[in-house]
Amino acid sequence: MSTRGYRPVQGLREKNGDDVSDDAGSDTRCGILSVTPNAVQPCANMVCFTAFYGLAALLTSTLTSYVNSQVTTLERQFGFTSKQTGLIMAANDIGFLICVLFVSYSSTRIHIPRSLGIATVTFGISGLSCSLPHFIFGARVHSETFANVTSNQSQMYGDFCDASNSSSALCNRDLRRSGSWSSEHVATISLGIIVVGMMLQGFGKAPRASLVVTYVDDNTKRTNTGIFMGCIVTLGILGPAVAYTMGGLFSKMYVSLEATTLTPKHPNWIGAWWLGYVVFGILSLVISIPLFWFPRKLPQRHKATPGDIETVTKNDFSISGLTVASNASGEGINESTKSSNGSLIHHPHVRFSFKSLLLELKGFLAVFVRLWTNPIYTCTIISSCFVLFTVSAIGSYTPKYMERMFNLPAYKANYIMAGKSLCASCIGTFLGGYLTKRLKMTAKKALLFISGAVFLSFVCTLAAMFFQCEQPTVHNWPGSTESCYDDCHCEENKFFAICGQDGKTYYSPCTAGCKNIVKEVYQNCTCIVGGTAVAGFCDYGCNQLYAYAIFSALGRVTGTLAIVPKIILIIRCVENRDKGFALGFQAFMTSFFGWLLGPIIIGYVIDGICTVWDVTCGTTGRCLLYDNDVFRVKLHSYCATSLACSFVVLMFACIYARCTGCLDEKDQKSNNNTKTSPPHLTSVNSDYSQHKDITVSNENNKKADVL
């Protein structure tokens, strides 16, 4: 082949060898723009990147999971239904889905650390955005009027027995109030603000899907990818533990941060939900700064492997990321050069054209077809969708379930969820990464390991369903035959559970005949033996909580064992040129069918089992009372069924791999690649190391002829 016309591409200047060398060196030096001080260069290594990005992953993951710890709080303050809180949690993935494929497909041509820095900044902004409803509307509770003392008393303590009880006059008076915000308007505006903030989180989450794995895998030995990713993923999964811990702490603070006579066990207690968004938002902005300083690629400190050097093709080859190309006519190169995955490598000074757009689209479709015609990859994606449907449902609504089933205040439910997440992080994810390294896990071993982990998670989830507490019997429903509150004019939709001195739970202070309240104790209750009561359900001494928490935590641990092996399986079962897009597409599919649909579908299911709704002046708000037994069965059966489907799909993949031997071939290629580099690639890399000045010389042309 002709060897005339070689010249460097990807924006490297060709004035002289020094210019090229300087530009190539700047890609491996820490700094921002032209500021690359020598003092920070020791940080240009994978250990430092793992540490700094691990902290960023911890904070951003915390911010993502924090909303799950505040579901019941948001419902109490704004009157959201489960469908609406499901939409809030799904909004994160709506933003993610919008841009994840674009980011993944562009992973080979963008500055990954800076992209991750921008993503972390976006997370910080989103956190501050989600807190805005508090600063706009203040610590207002879901009520049709916020200035009327009687209405506020009713909202905080329930309706009392009073012959003059009537909601129609109050509603008509509120409609005539000028310049006031109704609860419906407050809820709608707040929902919109929080949804937009969560969508911003999705935009910031998109680069994490594939860029981190690509950067780690391209800048370290293949055998070390598992341990570095294990550390990053472990810190990322610590995020939910931190989110639930801090969520529990903030839930113990009253929403206005002022002293109050209410306690966290009060049915209408509202925690300082907004404070977490402010704290984690600011911390995310701070931790994003170091990420902007990392280089495009890290200096190579190990012997070159095919993973370190771009694929050598007939008309182009790459030396440590510097692409050198030729054409048959010796006329140099075109303005855009095809990369090994069929896409275009753009040069900074090249104009974008319709032809290049068509080539990009062709490359995109080619990658898409290659992935979907890969049975192992396809089965892995489908399996992950089922698993993450379960994870999203459990993570979103388990705190609410525990509050209802075990009669817990929000902060205790959050602390238990924090313990589960901590176990999953410290034991599950890190152990999965360690075993990947220790067992030198091949694609075939990873597939078997994932199948076993999913099966164990299914067993634990199914077992957790059988731990329950009997739902307290609620006495004196409106319209019942009890005559002790006939003159109280109690409304049907004013449910406010109180525990009487006689140990019974009553529908509301009104239906219990209570006339007033003194120091949080209801007095003169004509229907209660002893005449007094306190807010909330009576405690029946159920001891099933800790058994449920243990099995639920085991299900989480066994599920997270498969995270790192699944990453290894994906990047090993596809072609090397497709791994970035493969990870991004996997994140796209799992986000849509798992993280996005999971909270919405389960939210609809949970709303369907509500027995009493909060209705104020014709506006339906949150659910006040659920059928706990149906709640238990539906939540866990949906999740267990999803895990069972995941296991069946993985079994199909195992059978296919065994019958065809497809993973054996890929594992053999991977093992060969990690041993030594092909002689011609080693010689090219050696030549580049010895000569910093790369010029278009006859000597280089001769070497290219040999290639």
N, C-alpha and C positions, 0 to 999 in steps of 0.2 A: 504494500500500500504506500501511497505517497505520504511523506512526512513533512512536507513543507507547510509553513504557515501556522505552526503552533504558537499559541499565545494564551496567556492566562485569562480566565473569565471570572464571573461573579463579582465584577466591579473592581478587580485589582488593576492598578495602574501599570502600564508597561513602559514607563519612561526609562527605567533601568532596574537592575536587580535589587538595588537597595530599596526602591519604592515598594516593590512587590514584597520583599522580606518584611518591611516595616508594617505593611497592611496585614500580612499573614500573622505577624507577631501580635498585633493589636487585637486580633480575635481571641488570643489566649491570655490576655492581661486583664486583671481586675481594674475597673475604673468606669467613669461615666464620660462619654464623648472622648475628648483628648486628655482628660485628667486621669492618668494611670500611675499614681505614686508607687515607688518601689516598696514602701512600707506595708502596703496591703497585698502585695503579690503572693506572700505565703498562704493567703486564703484561697488561692486558685487551685483548689483540690476538692475531691468528692466528699471528703469528711466535712469540710466547712460548709459546702453547699447543702449536704444532708442536714446539718445542724440548723442552718438558717431557714432553709425551706421547711424543715420539719416543724419549726416554731410557727411559721406562717400557716402551714397546714393545720396545726393545732388550733390556732385562733380562728381561721376561716371555717373549719369544721365545727368549732364551738358556736360560731355565729349562725351557721346553718341549722344546727340542732336545737338552738336555744328556744326557737318558737314552739317546739314540741313540749317543752317544760311549762309553757304558759298558755296552753289551750284553754283550760277551764277559767283561767284569769281573764283572758280576752273575751270569753263567752259571758262572763259575769259583768264586765265593764261595758261592753258594747252590744250585748245581746246576740252575738253570733250563733248561728246554728252549726252543727257538725259539718254540714256541706260547705259552709262558708269558711270554717277553719281548715277544712280539707283543701279548699281552693287556695288559701294562703300558703299552705305547705307545698301545693303543687306548682304555685307560681314560680318558685325557685327553679323548677325543671322546665318550665315554659321558656324562661330566659336562656337556660342551658341549651335546650334543643335548637334554639334559633341560630346559635353560632358555633356549636361544637364541631360539626362536620367541616365547616370552613377552616376552623383553627387546626383541626387534626390534619386535614389535607395540606395545609400550609406549614406543617411542622418542620419540614426539611429546609425551609427558606426564611425563617424568621429567627430573631434573636430570642431564644427560649427564656433565659433568666429575666430579661427585661419584660417579656410578655407576662411572666409569672408575677413580676413586681406590679405591673399595671392591673393584673387580675386581683391582687391583694388590696390595692388601693380601692378598686371597685367594691370589694367586700366591705371595706371600712365606710365608704360613702353609703352603702346600702344599709348598714347597721344604724347609722345616724338618721337615715331617712325613715326607717321603721319606727323610730321613737317619736316622730313628729306629732302624731295624734295626741300624745300626752301634753305636749307644749301648746298645741292649738286649743284643745278642749279642756285640759286640766283633768283633775281626778273626778270626773263625772261618772255616775253610775247609770245603768240602763233604766231610765224612767222618763215618762213623758214630760215631766216638768222638773226643773232642778232648783227652782227658787222657792217652791211651796214647802213649808215646813212639814205639813201633814203628809205630803207625798214622800218626802225624804224619810220620815219616820216609818211609813209603810214599807218603803223599799228596804230599809235597814233591819227592821224588826218584824215585818209582816203586818197584816191587818188585825186590828183588835175588835173585840165584840162591841158593836156600836149600832144602835137602831138607825142612825143617820148614814150608815155606809152607803155610798153610791159613787160609782166611777164616771157616770155619764156627765154629771155636772162639771167634774174636774176636767174631763176631756174637752167639753165645749168651751170652758174658760181658757184652756191652753190654746185652742185653735184661734182665739181672738187676741192672744198675746202677740205683739209686734216685735220683730227683731230677735225672737227666741229660736233656739235650735231644738228641734224635736229629736227624740232618741233615734228615730228612723234615719234622719239626715246625718246625725253624728255617726251612726253605724255605717252608713253607705260611704261617707267621705273617708272615715278611718279605714274601712276595708280597702278602698281604692289606694290609699297611701301605702298601706302595709303590703298590698299585692305588688305595687310598683317597686317598693324596696326589695321584696323577695325576688322579683325578676332581675333586679340588678345583681343580686347574689348569684343568680344563674349565669349571667354574663361573666361574672368573675370566676365561676366554677368551671366554665368550659375549657380553658387552657390546661387545667389540672388533669383532665381526662387522659391525654396522651403525651403532652409535652414533657412532663416530669419523667415518665418511664423512658421516653426517647432520649432525653438528655442523660439520664443515668446509664442506660444501656450503651449509649454511644461513647461515653467517657470513662468507662471502667471495664475491667475484664468481665467476660460473660459470666464466669463463675461467681463474681461478686455482686451481680445485679440483684440477686435475691436478698442478700443481707442488707444492702443499702435501701432497697425498696421496702424491706421489712421494717426498717427503722422509721422511714417516712410514713408508711401506712399506719404503723403503730401509734405514732404521734398524732396522725390524723384521726384515728379512731379513738384516741384519748379525748378528742374534742367533745363528743357527746357526754362523756363522764364529767368533764369540766362544766359543760352547759347545764347538765342536770344538777350538779352540786351548787353552782352559782345561782341557777334557777330556784333551787330550794332556799338558798340564803335570801335572795331578793323576794321570794314569795312570803317570807316571814316579816318583811318590811311593808308597811302600809303604803298604798299607791302614792299618797301625797308626801310620804316621809315625815308625817306629823304624828304626834302622840294621839292615840285613840283608845276608847274603852273596849273596842272589839278585839277578839282574839283570832288567830289563824284558823281555828276550828269553826268559827262562825260561818253559817251558810253563805253570807254575802261578803265575806272578807275578800278584798282585792289587793293582791301583792303589787310591788313596784316592778311591774313587768318591763317597763321602758328603760330601767336603769341598766339592764344587761346589754341592750342594744347600744347604749352610749359607751359603756366601758369597753366592750369588745370591738366596737367600731373604731374607737380611738387607738386601741392597741394594734389593730390590723394596719392602720395607716402608719404607725411607727415601725412595725416589723417589715413593712414593704421596702423600706429604704435600702437595707443591705442587698436585696435581690437585684437591684439595678446595677450593682457594682460587679457582678460576676460576668466573666467573659462568655462569648458565644460558644466556645468550646474550651475545655480544660487542657492544660499542657499534658502531653502524653508522657507517663512515667513508667510505662511497661512496653514490652515488645509488641510490635505491630501485629495485628491479626486482621483477617478480612473484615471484622466488625469495625476496625478503626479506619479502614481505607475504602473509599468508594469502589464499586464494582468496575472492573476494567472491561470495556466493551471494544468492539472493533475499531471505532473511530474516536474514542476518548478514554482517558484514564484520569484518576485523581490521586493526588499526593497529600495525605493528611488534610483533606477537605479542600485543597486547591485543585480545581478542575482544569485540565489541559486538554484541548480538543483540536482535531484536525479534520480536514475534509479531503476528498479525493482530488480535488482540483488544486489544492494548495493555496486557496484563496482565504484561508483563515476560517472563521466561524461566523455563523449567523448571529443575529442579535439575541436570539433566545436559543438555549440549548436544552435538549431533552435530558432529564435525569433518568436514573435507572427504573423509576416507577412509571415512566411514561409521561410524567408531568414536565412542566417547563421550569428551568432555572432562570429566573429573571435577573437582569442586570440593572443596576440602579439608573443607568442613563439610557435605557431602552424604552421606546414608546410602546404603549399597549395598543394592540391592534385586534381587529375582529378575528383574524387568522389565529393569533395566539390564544384568543378566547376559545375558539373551536378546538385547538389542540389541548387546552386545559380540560375542556369538557370531555374530550375523548379519553384523556388520561384518567380523569375521575371515573368515568364509566368502566374503563378497563379494570381499575382497582376494585370497583364495586362488584363486577362480575366475578373476578377471581375469588373474592371473599365469600360470596353467596354460593359459589359452586364448591366450596370447601366444606364437606359434611361435618368435620370435627369442629371447625370454627362456628358453623351455623348452630350445631347442637349446644355448644358452649354458650352462645348468645341467648338462645331460647331458655336454657336452664337458668342463666343469670337473671333473666326477666322474671321468672317465677320466684326465685329466691328473694330478689329485691322488692317484689310485690309484698312478700311476707315481712321483710325488714321494715319497709315504709309503714305498713299497717301497724305492726307491733310498736315501732318507735313513736308513731304519731298518737296512738290512742291507748297505749298501756297505762300511762299515768292517769288518764281519765278513768280507765277501767278499774284500776286499783283504788282510786278515790271512792268510786261507787260501790264496788264489791266489798272492800274491806273497811269502809267508813274512815278513810284517812284524810287529813288535811293535805293541801297541795304540796307543801314543802316536804312532808314525809314521803309522799309518792315520788317526788323528784330525787330525794336522797337514795331511795331504793333503785331507781333507774340509773343513778350515777354509779352505784355499786355494780350493777349489771354491766354497764358500759366499761367500767374500769377492768372488770374481769375479762371482758371481750378484748380489750386493748392489750393488757399486760400479758394475758395468758394466750388467748386465741391467735391474735394477729402476729405477735412476736414469735410465738412457737411455730406458727405456720412458716414464717420467714426463715427461722432457724432450721427447721426440718428440710426446707428447700435447699439450703446450703449444705447441711450435714449429710443428707441422703443423695446429694448431687442429682436432684430430681430432674428426670427427663420429662418430655411431654407425655409419654405413656404413663409414667409413675404419677405425674401430676393429675392426669385424668382419673386414675383409680383413687387417688387420695381425695380429690374433690367429691367423687361419688360417695365415698364413705362418710365424709363430713356432712354432706347434705342429708344422708339417711339418719345420722345421729341427731341432727337438728330437728328433723321431722318427728322422731320418737320423743324428744324432750318437749317439743311444742304440744304434741298430742297429750302427753302426760300432764302438762301444766293445766290443761282444761279441767281436770277432775278435782282441782283444789278450789274450794268455794266456801263462801259464807252464806248462810240463809238470809234472804232479804227480809228486813224488819217489816212486820205488819203495820200498816198505817191505819189508824183509827179515825173515826168521825169525818169521813169524806162528805163533801157538800151533797145534800140530797139524801143522806142516810136517815135512818129512822130515829136517831138520837134526838131527844127533845130539849137537851140542856142548852142548846145554842139557837133555838128557834127564833129568838128575837134579835139575833146578831146581824142578820142580813149579810151572810158570808158569800163571797164570789167563788165560783168553781175554779177559775184559773189562777187563784192567788195561793198557790202551794208554798208553804213555808214550814218545813218540818220542825217540830219542837218535841223535846223529851220531857214527859211529865214526871212528877215526883213518884208516881205509881209505877214507873218503869216502862210505860207505853209511849209509842211514837204517835203524835197527832198530826193531822193534815196541816193545820195552821193555828196560830193563837186564836183566831176568830172562832174556828170550829171547836176549839177546846174551851171556849167561853171566857178567855182571858180579857180582863178589862184594862190593864196597864202593865208597865214594866218598871222595875226599880233595880238599878245596878245590875243590868243584864239578866235579871230574874223576872219572869212573868208572874204576875200576881192576880189573885181573885179569879182563878180559872174554875168555873162552875162545873166543868165536865171531868176534872182531874181530882182524884182522891188526894187530899193534901193541899190542893189549890195552887201549886206553883209548878213552874217548868223552866227549862233553859233551851236555847236555840240548838237545833241539830237533831240527828237521829240518836236514839238510845244505843249504847254500846252493849252488844250481846256476848262479848267475850269470845269471839271467833279466833282460833289459833292456827288458821290455815295460811296466813300471809307468808310466813317465812319459807314454808315448803313450796309455795307457789313461786316465790322469788328465786329459790335455788334452782328449780327446774327451768324456769324462764331464763336464768343466767346461763345454765348449761347449754340451752338451745342457742343462745347468743354466742357462747364460746366456740361450740362446734361449728357454727356457721362461719365465724371469722377465721377459723383455721384454714379455710380454702381460699382466702383472698389472694395471698402472694402466689401460691401454686397456680391459681387461675390466670394471673398475669403471665407467669412463666409459660403456661400452656398456650396462651394466645400468641405470644411473640415467637413461640417455637413452632406452632402448627401452621403459620403463614410464612410467605416468602419474606426475606429480610427487608425488601423494599416496601412492603405493605404494612409493617408492624405499627407504624405511627397511626396510619388511618384505621387499622384494625382495632386498635385500642380506643380510638375516638369513636368509631362506629359502634363498638360494644357499649361505650358509655351513652351514646345517643339512644340505642335501643332499650337499654336497661332503665334509662331515665324516663323514657316515654311510657313503657309498659310496666315499670316498677314504681319508681319514685313519683311519677306524675299521676298515673291512674290509681295507684294504691290508696293514697289518702282520700281521693275523691270518691272512689267506689265504696270504701269502708265507711266514709262519712255518710253516704246515702243509706247504707245498711244500718248504721247506728241511729240515724234520725228515724228510721222506720220502726224502731222498737221503743220509741219515746211514748210514755203514757200520759204525761202532763206537760203542756207547753206554757211558756210565759207569754200571755197575750195582754198587751196594754193598749187600750183605745183602738182595738182592731188590728194592731201590729203584732205579728208573731215574732218572738225573740228566741231565746235559748230554751233547751229542754230542761225541765225542772226535775223530772223523775223518770227513770228508766226501769224496764223489766230486767233486773240484773241477771237472772238465769238465762234469758234469751241472749242478752249481751255477751255472756260468757261463752255460750255454745257457738254463736255466729262468728265472733271475733276469732276464736281459736280454730274452728272448723275451716273457715276460709283460708287461714294461714297454713294449716296442716295440709289441706288439699293442694295448695300452691307448691309446697315443698315436695309433696308426693309426685306431682307432675314434673318437677325439676329432676327428681331422681330417675324417673322413667326415661326422660330424654337423655340423661347421662349414661344410662345403661345401654341405650341404643348406640351412643357414640362409642362406648367400650366394645360392644359387639362388632361394630363396623371397623374399628381400629384393629381388633384381633383378626378379623377375617381378611382384611386387605393389607395389613402390615404397614399402613401409611405412616404411622407415627414412628415405627422402627426405622424407616428410611430417613425421616427428618432428624431423629435423635442421632443416627449415625453421622449425618452431615454436620450436625452441631458439634459432636465430639471431635470430628476431624478438624473443624474450624478452630477449635480452642487449643489444639495441640501445637500446630505450626502454621506459618503463613506459606502460601505457595512461593516457590523460589523467585518468580518474576516480580511478585508484589514486594517481597522482602528486599530485593535489589533496588526497586524504585524508592522504597521508603528510606533505605540506607543512603542512597544517593542524595535524597533531599536533606537528610540530616547532616551530611558532610558539606553541602553547598547551600548557603543561605541565599546566594544570588541565583535566581532562576532566569535564564535567558533563552531566547530562541536561537540555539546554536546548532552547528552540525553535529556536535557530540550528543546533544539531547535527541536529535533526529535519529541518530544511529541507534540509540537505546530504544527509541520508539519502534524502529524497524525490527529490532529483536523481539519486542513485545508482540 
